[in-house]
Amino acid sequence: MPKAYWITIYRTISDENKLAAYAALAGPAIEACGGQYLARGVANIAYESGGLDRTVICAFASIDAAIKAHDSQGYKKALDALGNAAVRDVRIIEGIE
């Protein structure tokens, strides 16, 4: 079964405190569902039409595990803490075997 990758790109962040509160809750919620952070930070360089936005990449054992993490009560609490403090692009994709 191929792994899954959860990729989040932060287009804008308007409240760093809310982002910190979100991160404190999101990390444990994602890890509780088997998620592993692979990369987190502002892009070092961007090509073509890419931006130097904050990007987070997590790996999961499967698509189902990633969706379970996203739909979990723990992650919903993290989203509540974030509120409208960021505009994000969140995608879950299946890896290549």
Sequence and secondary structure as in RCSB ss.txt:
>XXXX:A:sequence
MPKAYWITIYRTISDENKLAAYAALAGPAIEACGGQYLARGVANIAYESGGLDRTVICAFASIDAAIKAHDSQGY
KKALDALGNAAVRDVRIIEGIE
>XXXX:A:secstr
   EEEEEEEEEES HHHHHHHHHHHHHHHHHTT EEEEEEE S   TT    EEEEEEESSHHHHHHHHTSHHH
HHHHHHHTTSEEEEEEEEE   
